[in-house]
Structures are given as structure tokens and as C-alpha cells.
């Protein structure tokens, strides 16, 4: 059953029979602001009471668990998408001067990256645009309750956004057009779905793109990221170059550092060649090991050395600090631990 944020104007009008047309806008704005129907004080009291019992306006996501980091700066929610439905995750992260929410686009993931526990969970289904929007709305309300303003949305949670492009893009438009989040503050991550990247290059909103690369040679990337066999690096890099040329936006390359695997000088040199060619920024993050992938993340010293080598080769690179490790805040980790099998995991 469609949730409250999957209802279009016609569907909302259908649950407001006999009401003036402007009530549709009032109802939609109120819901997008994170208010429940009985809290919409610009609607008549009797109408609020009726809408509070309207099945079509019930939330799509039921809270299963909330975890808050010891420092209070990271909050993670585990949701059930529909009664008895699959479980998905959302992470709210507070930084000095900004607040970001990381949302899921699918329940599970079919990309099967060797080091990723979400991939190890398998794929269940695509999320609807409304289920994606609801994650943002609820995170924004939580941020406001703590005196913060949600300013950034990253599609870096469970799933591959560009394997669910239609629904993700519909959610992007709601967040941009109706919630008021600038395209410059919306980032879509992909493990390298080339047709999706090409579609973003010609899309009507210049959102940010982050490509989870993790290896700069086909031989290694094919071992880490099975999708690499379908889209070799030459094809992927060409799609990235097309995106940069069409949008004039900086592209980010995500790199999960795995000890003795992709933290070598040879990989740094190959990565630098790719990044310079498309004027990309590189985000480095040490891998959190998973039981299904017998490897460890690079040591802090190795991470710093890898970054220094990239800088020497003319590439802008930053080290991303792990957030919420104490609350299973990596993608897929909370869902797995709540199912009784704790799986530490790095996001794609």
C-alpha cells in the first residue's frame, strides 16, 4: 500500500472530498514538514480528526530501533518498511556547522561487493520514492528537535541508488522542489552503474555524484566489485568524465582502504591518474572488517601515507572519520545485529 509520501495530488484530493482545493497543498506541506495530520492546525479540527484515522496517511516506516552514539552526534534508525516488510536503515550525522542524513534506496543490495555486509544480506526490493522521502522528513524533524537544521542528503545507505533510478529521482525532486534542499546539497552514490551515471549527466537537477571505486585496476576491482566485470574502468571513467563535462560539478571517488590490497603505492598511482583525468576529489575511509570478507582495514599510518601519496601526485584527498562505530552506524550493520548476527560493515 502506498505511504503518505507516495500520494500524488489526485490521491490526496480523493481523501479530501468536499474540501476546497487549497486543502491539498496544506496537507502536503504539513506532512513534508514532519507534522502528523492531527497536528495540522491550519486545517479544521473535525478534518484533522478524520485524517488522523485515514489509512492512506499512515507512515510507511515503523521504528524498530534507534541508536545514539555516545557523543550524541550520530543517530541511527532501523525501520520496518510496511507491516512485516523488510528492514532498512537511516543515519543522521551532526558535524560542526552542518547536519547530514544518509538514506537507503533499497532494502538490501544486489551488487554483492565482496567486503560489504549489505551485499552479504542480499536484495529484497526497491524502496518507493515516498519511503525515501520519509527517511529525510523524519531525520529533519529529529535534527530540529535537537536545535539543528538538516542541510544535506546523501544516498549512501543500503542499496544501489542507480539500480532504483526512477524512484530515487522522484524522491530527489520532492526533496528539491517541495522540501527545499538545494541540488548542491544532494549527493547520489553509486558503485559504478554506468547507464545511471549517464542519465544523471543529462538530468534536470545538477546533484552531486560519488562513485565507489575502491580499486584503480580492473583485475583488483573485479575481485572487490563484481559490477566491474560489466563496466570496466575505461567505460566507468568515460561515464564519469561525461558527467563532469555535462554538469560542471566536482565528482567524488570513494575508496575503502583494505590492508595490503588497495592501499599500495601502485594503487595510489593508478588512482591518481584516474582522479586527475576527471578532476575528482578522493574520499578515503578504512574498511571495517566483515565476517564474510577476511581482511582488515588499513592502519591509521597506512591511511595517512596513502593520502600523502595522492597529494604528492596532485590529487585532493580527505580521510573520512568513521561515525557512530559504537552504534552499528555503518550501512547494514544495525539491521544485521538486530537480526541476531552482528556484522560490522563499511558503506559501499
GUPA-186476 format. One record per residue (C-alpha): residue number from 1; residue in one letter; x, y, z. Coordinates in nm, 3 decimals. Last residue first. Example, Ala and Ser with C-alpha at 12.3 -4.5 7.8 and 13.67 -1.06 7.14 Angstrom:
! GUPA-186476
<resi: 2&resn: S&east: 1.367&north: -0.106&up: 0.714>
<resi: 1&resn: A&east: 1.230&north: -0.450&up: 0.780>
***
This chain:
! GUPA-186476
<resi: 348&resn: X&east: 2.984&north: 0.089&up: -0.025>
<resi: 347&resn: X&east: 2.931&north: 0.152&up: 0.346>
<resi: 346&resn: X&east: 3.169&north: -0.022&up: 0.579>
<resi: 345&resn: X&east: 3.036&north: -0.315&up: 0.777>
<resi: 344&resn: X&east: 3.046&north: -0.480&up: 1.114>
<resi: 343&resn: X&east: 2.807&north: -0.779&up: 1.109>
<resi: 342&resn: X&east: 2.627&north: -0.865&up: 1.431>
<resi: 341&resn: X&east: 2.412&north: -1.175&up: 1.378>
<resi: 340&resn: X&east: 2.100&north: -1.163&up: 1.594>
<resi: 339&resn: X&east: 1.866&north: -0.994&up: 1.349>
<resi: 338&resn: X&east: 1.927&north: -0.669&up: 1.537>
<resi: 337&resn: X&east: 2.297&north: -0.709&up: 1.458>
<resi: 336&resn: X&east: 2.230&north: -0.748&up: 1.086>
<resi: 335&resn: X&east: 1.997&north: -0.449&up: 1.067>
<resi: 334&resn: X&east: 2.242&north: -0.240&up: 1.268>
<resi: 333&resn: X&east: 2.534&north: -0.321&up: 1.038>
<resi: 332&resn: X&east: 2.363&north: -0.266&up: 0.705>
<resi: 331&resn: X&east: 2.542&north: 0.062&up: 0.634>
<resi: 330&resn: X&east: 2.783&north: 0.160&up: 0.912>
<resi: 329&resn: X&east: 2.622&north: 0.304&up: 1.222>
<resi: 328&resn: X&east: 2.650&north: -0.007&up: 1.439>
<resi: 327&resn: X&east: 2.603&north: 0.213&up: 1.747>
<resi: 326&resn: X&east: 2.961&north: 0.226&up: 1.884>
<resi: 325&resn: X&east: 3.104&north: 0.290&up: 1.537>
<resi: 324&resn: X&east: 2.889&north: 0.601&up: 1.513>
<resi: 323&resn: X&east: 3.099&north: 0.790&up: 1.258>
<resi: 322&resn: X&east: 3.423&north: 0.680&up: 1.096>
<resi: 321&resn: X&east: 3.627&north: 0.985&up: 1.001>
<resi: 320&resn: X&east: 3.667&north: 1.042&up: 0.630>
<resi: 319&resn: X&east: 4.023&north: 1.096&up: 0.519>
<resi: 318&resn: X&east: 4.050&north: 1.363&up: 0.251>
<resi: 317&resn: X&east: 4.209&north: 1.368&up: -0.093>
<resi: 316&resn: X&east: 4.284&north: 1.640&up: -0.349>
<resi: 315&resn: X&east: 4.504&north: 1.478&up: -0.612>
<resi: 314&resn: X&east: 4.831&north: 1.626&up: -0.740>
<resi: 313&resn: X&east: 5.056&north: 1.323&up: -0.718>
<resi: 312&resn: X&east: 5.208&north: 1.444&up: -0.391>
<resi: 311&resn: X&east: 4.855&north: 1.473&up: -0.251>
<resi: 310&resn: X&east: 4.780&north: 1.115&up: -0.356>
<resi: 309&resn: X&east: 5.099&north: 0.994&up: -0.186>
<resi: 308&resn: X&east: 5.006&north: 1.180&up: 0.130>
<resi: 307&resn: X&east: 4.663&north: 1.017&up: 0.129>
<resi: 306&resn: X&east: 4.815&north: 0.671&up: 0.104>
<resi: 305&resn: X&east: 5.062&north: 0.750&up: 0.381>
<resi: 304&resn: X&east: 4.785&north: 0.875&up: 0.609>
<resi: 303&resn: X&east: 4.580&north: 0.561&up: 0.552>
<resi: 302&resn: X&east: 4.887&north: 0.341&up: 0.607>
<resi: 301&resn: X&east: 4.957&north: 0.515&up: 0.936>
<resi: 300&resn: X&east: 4.598&north: 0.478&up: 1.051>
<resi: 299&resn: X&east: 4.617&north: 0.106&up: 0.971>
<resi: 298&resn: X&east: 4.437&north: -0.020&up: 0.662>
<resi: 297&resn: X&east: 4.114&north: -0.205&up: 0.720>
<resi: 296&resn: X&east: 4.122&north: -0.576&up: 0.774>
<resi: 295&resn: X&east: 4.054&north: -0.873&up: 0.550>
<resi: 294&resn: X&east: 3.860&north: -1.198&up: 0.567>
<resi: 293&resn: X&east: 3.537&north: -1.087&up: 0.396>
<resi: 292&resn: X&east: 3.220&north: -1.264&up: 0.509>
<resi: 291&resn: X&east: 3.286&north: -1.197&up: 0.877>
<resi: 290&resn: X&east: 3.306&north: -0.823&up: 0.800>
<resi: 289&resn: X&east: 3.605&north: -0.594&up: 0.851>
<resi: 288&resn: X&east: 3.561&north: -0.215&up: 0.885>
<resi: 287&resn: X&east: 3.749&north: -0.070&up: 0.591>
<resi: 286&resn: X&east: 3.945&north: 0.250&up: 0.639>
<resi: 285&resn: X&east: 3.790&north: 0.554&up: 0.468>
<resi: 284&resn: X&east: 3.936&north: 0.771&up: 0.193>
<resi: 283&resn: X&east: 3.739&north: 1.030&up: -0.003>
<resi: 282&resn: X&east: 3.902&north: 1.130&up: -0.332>
<resi: 281&resn: X&east: 3.812&north: 1.451&up: -0.519>
<resi: 280&resn: X&east: 3.778&north: 1.421&up: -0.894>
<resi: 279&resn: X&east: 3.923&north: 1.637&up: -1.170>
<resi: 278&resn: X&east: 3.831&north: 1.374&up: -1.433>
<resi: 277&resn: X&east: 4.183&north: 1.297&up: -1.553>
<resi: 276&resn: X&east: 4.339&north: 1.386&up: -1.220>
<resi: 275&resn: X&east: 4.126&north: 1.126&up: -1.041>
<resi: 274&resn: X&east: 4.208&north: 0.846&up: -1.283>
<resi: 273&resn: X&east: 4.583&north: 0.905&up: -1.279>
<resi: 272&resn: X&east: 4.580&north: 0.947&up: -0.902>
<resi: 271&resn: X&east: 4.404&north: 0.614&up: -0.864>
<resi: 270&resn: X&east: 4.675&north: 0.439&up: -1.065>
<resi: 269&resn: X&east: 4.949&north: 0.598&up: -0.854>
<resi: 268&resn: X&east: 4.772&north: 0.517&up: -0.527>
<resi: 267&resn: X&east: 4.712&north: 0.159&up: -0.644>
<resi: 266&resn: X&east: 5.082&north: 0.115&up: -0.714>
<resi: 265&resn: X&east: 5.179&north: 0.276&up: -0.382>
<resi: 264&resn: X&east: 4.965&north: 0.014&up: -0.204>
<resi: 263&resn: X&east: 4.648&north: 0.076&up: -0.003>
<resi: 262&resn: X&east: 4.425&north: -0.135&up: -0.229>
<resi: 261&resn: X&east: 4.504&north: -0.484&up: -0.105>
<resi: 260&resn: X&east: 4.764&north: -0.492&up: 0.172>
<resi: 259&resn: X&east: 4.521&north: -0.351&up: 0.426>
<resi: 258&resn: X&east: 4.188&north: -0.255&up: 0.274>
<resi: 257&resn: X&east: 4.115&north: 0.117&up: 0.231>
<resi: 256&resn: X&east: 3.755&north: 0.195&up: 0.133>
<resi: 255&resn: X&east: 3.787&north: 0.446&up: -0.153>
<resi: 254&resn: X&east: 3.507&north: 0.679&up: -0.260>
<resi: 253&resn: X&east: 3.566&north: 0.892&up: -0.569>
<resi: 252&resn: X&east: 3.396&north: 1.230&up: -0.564>
<resi: 251&resn: X&east: 3.282&north: 1.427&up: -0.869>
<resi: 250&resn: X&east: 3.301&north: 1.804&up: -0.897>
<resi: 249&resn: X&east: 3.015&north: 1.958&up: -1.086>
<resi: 248&resn: X&east: 3.038&north: 2.115&up: -1.431>
<resi: 247&resn: X&east: 2.719&north: 1.922&up: -1.512>
<resi: 246&resn: X&east: 2.782&north: 1.799&up: -1.866>
<resi: 245&resn: X&east: 3.162&north: 1.777&up: -1.857>
<resi: 244&resn: X&east: 3.167&north: 1.622&up: -1.510>
<resi: 243&resn: X&east: 2.904&north: 1.364&up: -1.608>
<resi: 242&resn: X&east: 3.084&north: 1.281&up: -1.932>
<resi: 241&resn: X&east: 3.410&north: 1.231&up: -1.744>
<resi: 240&resn: X&east: 3.231&north: 0.995&up: -1.507>
<resi: 239&resn: X&east: 3.092&north: 0.796&up: -1.800>
<resi: 238&resn: X&east: 3.441&north: 0.774&up: -1.951>
<resi: 237&resn: X&east: 3.577&north: 0.659&up: -1.613>
<resi: 236&resn: X&east: 3.321&north: 0.379&up: -1.599>
<resi: 235&resn: X&east: 3.392&north: 0.259&up: -1.953>
<resi: 234&resn: X&east: 3.770&north: 0.253&up: -1.904>
<resi: 233&resn: X&east: 3.725&north: 0.103&up: -1.558>
<resi: 232&resn: X&east: 3.538&north: -0.197&up: -1.693>
<resi: 231&resn: X&east: 3.156&north: -0.197&up: -1.672>
<resi: 230&resn: X&east: 3.014&north: -0.548&up: -1.672>
<resi: 229&resn: X&east: 3.310&north: -0.710&up: -1.496>
<resi: 228&resn: X&east: 3.329&north: -0.411&up: -1.264>
<resi: 227&resn: X&east: 2.984&north: -0.499&up: -1.133>
<resi: 226&resn: X&east: 3.154&north: -0.773&up: -0.930>
<resi: 225&resn: X&east: 3.323&north: -0.514&up: -0.705>
<resi: 224&resn: X&east: 3.616&north: -0.637&up: -0.495>
<resi: 223&resn: X&east: 3.761&north: -0.904&up: -0.724>
<resi: 222&resn: X&east: 3.669&north: -0.718&up: -1.042>
<resi: 221&resn: X&east: 3.824&north: -0.405&up: -0.895>
<resi: 220&resn: X&east: 4.155&north: -0.581&up: -0.845>
<resi: 219&resn: X&east: 4.194&north: -0.702&up: -1.204>
<resi: 218&resn: X&east: 4.033&north: -0.388&up: -1.348>
<resi: 217&resn: X&east: 4.289&north: -0.157&up: -1.193>
<resi: 216&resn: X&east: 4.213&north: 0.150&up: -0.984>
<resi: 215&resn: X&east: 4.032&north: -0.018&up: -0.695>
<resi: 214&resn: X&east: 3.788&north: 0.102&up: -0.430>
<resi: 213&resn: X&east: 3.572&north: 0.295&up: -0.683>
<resi: 212&resn: X&east: 3.257&north: 0.399&up: -0.501>
<resi: 211&resn: X&east: 3.147&north: 0.686&up: -0.725>
<resi: 210&resn: X&east: 3.002&north: 0.997&up: -0.562>
<resi: 209&resn: X&east: 2.781&north: 1.225&up: -0.772>
<resi: 208&resn: X&east: 2.645&north: 1.564&up: -0.671>
<resi: 207&resn: X&east: 2.307&north: 1.680&up: -0.799>
<resi: 206&resn: X&east: 2.275&north: 1.901&up: -1.106>
<resi: 205&resn: X&east: 1.895&north: 1.883&up: -1.150>
<resi: 204&resn: X&east: 1.734&north: 1.834&up: -1.494>
<resi: 203&resn: X&east: 1.918&north: 1.512&up: -1.570>
<resi: 202&resn: X&east: 2.157&north: 1.479&up: -1.865>
<resi: 201&resn: X&east: 2.465&north: 1.369&up: -1.670>
<resi: 200&resn: X&east: 2.244&north: 1.183&up: -1.425>
<resi: 199&resn: X&east: 2.132&north: 0.951&up: -1.706>
<resi: 198&resn: X&east: 2.491&north: 0.878&up: -1.799>
<resi: 197&resn: X&east: 2.567&north: 0.791&up: -1.438>
<resi: 196&resn: X&east: 2.265&north: 0.560&up: -1.432>
<resi: 195&resn: X&east: 2.375&north: 0.387&up: -1.752>
<resi: 194&resn: X&east: 2.723&north: 0.339&up: -1.597>
<resi: 193&resn: X&east: 2.620&north: 0.174&up: -1.271>
<resi: 192&resn: X&east: 2.950&north: 0.224&up: -1.089>
<resi: 191&resn: X&east: 2.923&north: 0.157&up: -0.718>
<resi: 190&resn: X&east: 2.691&north: 0.455&up: -0.699>
<resi: 189&resn: X&east: 2.640&north: 0.744&up: -0.461>
<resi: 188&resn: X&east: 2.388&north: 1.023&up: -0.509>
<resi: 187&resn: X&east: 2.454&north: 1.352&up: -0.333>
<resi: 186&resn: X&east: 2.201&north: 1.626&up: -0.259>
<resi: 185&resn: X&east: 2.331&north: 1.950&up: -0.108>
<resi: 184&resn: X&east: 2.417&north: 2.117&up: -0.439>
<resi: 183&resn: X&east: 2.071&north: 2.019&up: -0.562>
<resi: 182&resn: X&east: 1.935&north: 2.255&up: -0.298>
<resi: 181&resn: X&east: 1.703&north: 2.120&up: -0.028>
<resi: 180&resn: X&east: 1.367&north: 2.299&up: -0.031>
<resi: 179&resn: X&east: 1.130&north: 2.030&up: 0.093>
<resi: 178&resn: X&east: 0.897&north: 2.074&up: -0.205>
<resi: 177&resn: X&east: 1.112&north: 2.117&up: -0.516>
<resi: 176&resn: X&east: 1.446&north: 1.976&up: -0.401>
<resi: 175&resn: X&east: 1.336&north: 1.700&up: -0.166>
<resi: 174&resn: X&east: 1.038&north: 1.615&up: -0.388>
<resi: 173&resn: X&east: 1.261&north: 1.616&up: -0.696>
<resi: 172&resn: X&east: 1.521&north: 1.392&up: -0.533>
<resi: 171&resn: X&east: 1.246&north: 1.149&up: -0.431>
<resi: 170&resn: X&east: 1.132&north: 1.118&up: -0.795>
<resi: 169&resn: X&east: 1.498&north: 1.067&up: -0.889>
<resi: 168&resn: X&east: 1.536&north: 0.785&up: -0.638>
<resi: 167&resn: X&east: 1.215&north: 0.622&up: -0.760>
<resi: 166&resn: X&east: 1.320&north: 0.628&up: -1.124>
<resi: 165&resn: X&east: 1.683&north: 0.538&up: -1.052>
<resi: 164&resn: X&east: 1.644&north: 0.223&up: -0.848>
<resi: 163&resn: X&east: 1.961&north: 0.047&up: -0.966>
<resi: 162&resn: X&east: 2.121&north: 0.391&up: -0.961>
<resi: 161&resn: X&east: 2.062&north: 0.417&up: -0.587>
<resi: 160&resn: X&east: 2.246&north: 0.091&up: -0.506>
<resi: 159&resn: X&east: 2.122&north: -0.040&up: -0.172>
<resi: 158&resn: X&east: 2.154&north: 0.046&up: 0.196>
<resi: 157&resn: X&east: 2.279&north: 0.393&up: 0.276>
<resi: 156&resn: X&east: 2.479&north: 0.629&up: 0.056>
<resi: 155&resn: X&east: 2.207&north: 0.848&up: -0.094>
<resi: 154&resn: X&east: 2.337&north: 1.160&up: 0.079>
<resi: 153&resn: X&east: 2.110&north: 1.439&up: 0.199>
<resi: 152&resn: X&east: 2.248&north: 1.768&up: 0.329>
<resi: 151&resn: X&east: 2.107&north: 2.066&up: 0.519>
<resi: 150&resn: X&east: 1.922&north: 1.932&up: 0.821>
<resi: 149&resn: X&east: 1.897&north: 2.219&up: 1.067>
<resi: 148&resn: X&east: 1.996&north: 2.157&up: 1.428>
<resi: 147&resn: X&east: 1.827&north: 2.251&up: 1.756>
<resi: 146&resn: X&east: 1.796&north: 1.897&up: 1.887>
<resi: 145&resn: X&east: 1.427&north: 1.872&up: 1.793>
<resi: 144&resn: X&east: 1.515&north: 2.020&up: 1.454>
<resi: 143&resn: X&east: 1.751&north: 1.730&up: 1.383>
<resi: 142&resn: X&east: 1.483&north: 1.477&up: 1.475>
<resi: 141&resn: X&east: 1.232&north: 1.651&up: 1.248>
<resi: 140&resn: X&east: 1.484&north: 1.653&up: 0.963>
<resi: 139&resn: X&east: 1.552&north: 1.283&up: 1.015>
<resi: 138&resn: X&east: 1.180&north: 1.207&up: 0.993>
<resi: 137&resn: X&east: 1.142&north: 1.406&up: 0.673>
<resi: 136&resn: X&east: 1.456&north: 1.255&up: 0.521>
<resi: 135&resn: X&east: 1.355&north: 0.895&up: 0.587>
<resi: 134&resn: X&east: 1.003&north: 0.975&up: 0.466>
<resi: 133&resn: X&east: 1.141&north: 1.091&up: 0.131>
<resi: 132&resn: X&east: 1.297&north: 0.750&up: 0.067>
<resi: 131&resn: X&east: 0.981&north: 0.564&up: 0.163>
<resi: 130&resn: X&east: 0.782&north: 0.801&up: -0.060>
<resi: 129&resn: X&east: 1.009&north: 0.739&up: -0.358>
<resi: 128&resn: X&east: 0.943&north: 0.369&up: -0.316>
<resi: 127&resn: X&east: 1.216&north: 0.140&up: -0.188>
<resi: 126&resn: X&east: 1.345&north: -0.129&up: -0.419>
<resi: 125&resn: X&east: 1.321&north: -0.486&up: -0.301>
<resi: 124&resn: X&east: 1.485&north: -0.773&up: -0.113>
<resi: 123&resn: X&east: 1.849&north: -0.790&up: -0.222>
<resi: 122&resn: X&east: 2.114&north: -0.993&up: -0.039>
<resi: 121&resn: X&east: 2.241&north: -0.963&up: 0.319>
<resi: 120&resn: X&east: 2.601&north: -1.010&up: 0.200>
<resi: 119&resn: X&east: 2.558&north: -0.704&up: -0.019>
<resi: 118&resn: X&east: 2.464&north: -0.508&up: 0.291>
<resi: 117&resn: X&east: 2.767&north: -0.662&up: 0.458>
<resi: 116&resn: X&east: 3.009&north: -0.511&up: 0.208>
<resi: 115&resn: X&east: 3.359&north: -0.653&up: 0.157>
<resi: 114&resn: X&east: 3.291&north: -0.867&up: -0.152>
<resi: 113&resn: X&east: 3.062&north: -0.622&up: -0.330>
<resi: 112&resn: X&east: 2.743&north: -0.820&up: -0.398>
<resi: 111&resn: X&east: 2.570&north: -0.552&up: -0.614>
<resi: 110&resn: X&east: 2.224&north: -0.690&up: -0.535>
<resi: 109&resn: X&east: 2.159&north: -0.477&up: -0.228>
<resi: 108&resn: X&east: 1.939&north: -0.498&up: 0.080>
<resi: 107&resn: X&east: 1.620&north: -0.299&up: 0.114>
<resi: 106&resn: X&east: 1.680&north: -0.031&up: -0.145>
<resi: 105&resn: X&east: 1.732&north: 0.346&up: -0.154>
<resi: 104&resn: X&east: 1.871&north: 0.395&up: 0.196>
<resi: 103&resn: X&east: 1.934&north: 0.740&up: 0.340>
<resi: 102&resn: X&east: 2.234&north: 0.918&up: 0.490>
<resi: 101&resn: X&east: 2.128&north: 1.238&up: 0.666>
<resi: 100&resn: X&east: 2.362&north: 1.534&up: 0.704>
<resi: 99&resn: X&east: 2.386&north: 1.816&up: 0.957>
<resi: 98&resn: X&east: 2.613&north: 2.119&up: 0.922>
<resi: 97&resn: X&east: 2.813&north: 2.379&up: 1.114>
<resi: 96&resn: X&east: 3.031&north: 2.144&up: 1.314>
<resi: 95&resn: X&east: 2.910&north: 1.797&up: 1.211>
<resi: 94&resn: X&east: 2.591&north: 1.616&up: 1.304>
<resi: 93&resn: X&east: 2.515&north: 1.283&up: 1.138>
<resi: 92&resn: X&east: 2.172&north: 1.124&up: 1.093>
<resi: 91&resn: X&east: 2.177&north: 0.763&up: 0.973>
<resi: 90&resn: X&east: 1.888&north: 0.577&up: 0.809>
<resi: 89&resn: X&east: 1.846&north: 0.200&up: 0.791>
<resi: 88&resn: X&east: 1.618&north: -0.053&up: 0.625>
<resi: 87&resn: X&east: 1.417&north: -0.354&up: 0.736>
<resi: 86&resn: X&east: 1.197&north: -0.550&up: 0.500>
<resi: 85&resn: X&east: 0.821&north: -0.567&up: 0.546>
<resi: 84&resn: X&east: 0.612&north: -0.720&up: 0.825>
<resi: 83&resn: X&east: 0.394&north: -0.411&up: 0.829>
<resi: 82&resn: X&east: 0.548&north: -0.168&up: 0.584>
<resi: 81&resn: X&east: 0.914&north: -0.073&up: 0.557>
<resi: 80&resn: X&east: 1.042&north: -0.172&up: 0.900>
<resi: 79&resn: X&east: 1.290&north: 0.089&up: 1.017>
<resi: 78&resn: X&east: 1.629&north: 0.079&up: 1.188>
<resi: 77&resn: X&east: 1.734&north: 0.426&up: 1.293>
<resi: 76&resn: X&east: 2.084&north: 0.558&up: 1.351>
<resi: 75&resn: X&east: 2.183&north: 0.873&up: 1.534>
<resi: 74&resn: X&east: 2.528&north: 1.030&up: 1.525>
<resi: 73&resn: X&east: 2.647&north: 1.338&up: 1.717>
<resi: 72&resn: X&east: 2.522&north: 1.234&up: 2.059>
<resi: 71&resn: X&east: 2.878&north: 1.179&up: 2.184>
<resi: 70&resn: X&east: 2.795&north: 0.827&up: 2.299>
<resi: 69&resn: X&east: 2.632&north: 0.748&up: 1.966>
<resi: 68&resn: X&east: 2.252&north: 0.721&up: 1.955>
<resi: 67&resn: X&east: 2.077&north: 0.403&up: 1.841>
<resi: 66&resn: X&east: 1.710&north: 0.379&up: 1.748>
<resi: 65&resn: X&east: 1.531&north: 0.050&up: 1.689>
<resi: 64&resn: X&east: 1.230&north: -0.093&up: 1.509>
<resi: 63&resn: X&east: 1.060&north: 0.229&up: 1.403>
<resi: 62&resn: X&east: 0.780&north: 0.171&up: 1.152>
<resi: 61&resn: X&east: 0.826&north: 0.329&up: 0.812>
<resi: 60&resn: X&east: 0.541&north: 0.390&up: 0.570>
<resi: 59&resn: X&east: 0.370&north: 0.643&up: 0.795>
<resi: 58&resn: X&east: -0.010&north: 0.641&up: 0.792>
<resi: 57&resn: X&east: -0.181&north: 0.882&up: 0.556>
<resi: 56&resn: X&east: -0.352&north: 0.619&up: 0.339>
<resi: 55&resn: X&east: -0.509&north: 0.461&up: 0.647>
<resi: 54&resn: X&east: -0.702&north: 0.781&up: 0.738>
<resi: 53&resn: X&east: -0.758&north: 0.785&up: 1.114>
<resi: 52&resn: X&east: -0.569&north: 1.110&up: 1.176>
<resi: 51&resn: X&east: -0.739&north: 1.248&up: 0.865>
<resi: 50&resn: X&east: -1.078&north: 1.237&up: 1.036>
<resi: 49&resn: X&east: -0.956&north: 1.416&up: 1.348>
<resi: 48&resn: X&east: -0.780&north: 1.681&up: 1.144>
<resi: 47&resn: X&east: -1.095&north: 1.736&up: 0.940>
<resi: 46&resn: X&east: -1.301&north: 1.791&up: 1.256>
<resi: 45&resn: X&east: -1.042&north: 2.038&up: 1.388>
<resi: 44&resn: X&east: -1.036&north: 2.246&up: 1.071>
<resi: 43&resn: X&east: -0.696&north: 2.252&up: 0.900>
<resi: 42&resn: X&east: -0.432&north: 2.520&up: 0.969>
<resi: 41&resn: X&east: -0.361&north: 2.338&up: 1.296>
<resi: 40&resn: X&east: -0.203&north: 2.044&up: 1.118>
<resi: 39&resn: X&east: -0.107&north: 1.847&up: 1.429>
<resi: 38&resn: X&east: -0.383&north: 1.584&up: 1.392>
<resi: 37&resn: X&east: -0.246&north: 1.501&up: 1.045>
<resi: 36&resn: X&east: 0.107&north: 1.438&up: 1.180>
<resi: 35&resn: X&east: 0.373&north: 1.701&up: 1.127>
<resi: 34&resn: X&east: 0.708&north: 1.632&up: 0.961>
<resi: 33&resn: X&east: 0.726&north: 1.945&up: 0.748>
<resi: 32&resn: X&east: 0.654&north: 1.725&up: 0.447>
<resi: 31&resn: X&east: 0.329&north: 1.622&up: 0.613>
<resi: 30&resn: X&east: 0.228&north: 1.984&up: 0.669>
<resi: 29&resn: X&east: 0.312&north: 2.086&up: 0.316>
<resi: 28&resn: X&east: 0.105&north: 1.800&up: 0.174>
<resi: 27&resn: X&east: -0.197&north: 1.875&up: 0.389>
<resi: 26&resn: X&east: -0.193&north: 2.248&up: 0.321>
<resi: 25&resn: X&east: -0.147&north: 2.191&up: -0.052>
<resi: 24&resn: X&east: -0.441&north: 1.952&up: -0.068>
<resi: 23&resn: X&east: -0.651&north: 2.191&up: 0.145>
<resi: 22&resn: X&east: -0.612&north: 2.452&up: -0.128>
<resi: 21&resn: X&east: -0.864&north: 2.266&up: -0.341>
<resi: 20&resn: X&east: -1.157&north: 2.334&up: -0.109>
<resi: 19&resn: X&east: -1.286&north: 2.030&up: 0.080>
<resi: 18&resn: X&east: -1.587&north: 1.829&up: -0.039>
<resi: 17&resn: X&east: -1.386&north: 1.510&up: -0.067>
<resi: 16&resn: X&east: -1.038&north: 1.530&up: 0.092>
<resi: 15&resn: X&east: -0.919&north: 1.171&up: 0.058>
<resi: 14&resn: X&east: -0.952&north: 1.188&up: -0.322>
<resi: 13&resn: X&east: -0.767&north: 1.520&up: -0.330>
<resi: 12&resn: X&east: -0.464&north: 1.349&up: -0.178>
<resi: 11&resn: X&east: -0.473&north: 1.082&up: -0.446>
<resi: 10&resn: X&east: -0.504&north: 1.342&up: -0.724>
<resi: 9&resn: X&east: -0.214&north: 1.546&up: -0.584>
<resi: 8&resn: X&east: 0.017&north: 1.245&up: -0.566>
<resi: 7&resn: X&east: 0.038&north: 1.003&up: -0.276>
<resi: 6&resn: X&east: 0.375&north: 0.830&up: -0.234>
<resi: 5&resn: X&east: 0.463&north: 1.049&up: 0.064>
<resi: 4&resn: X&east: 0.175&north: 0.918&up: 0.274>
<resi: 3&resn: X&east: 0.253&north: 0.555&up: 0.200>
<resi: 2&resn: X&east: 0.141&north: 0.343&up: -0.093>
<resi: 1&resn: X&east: 0.000&north: 0.000&up: 0.000>
***
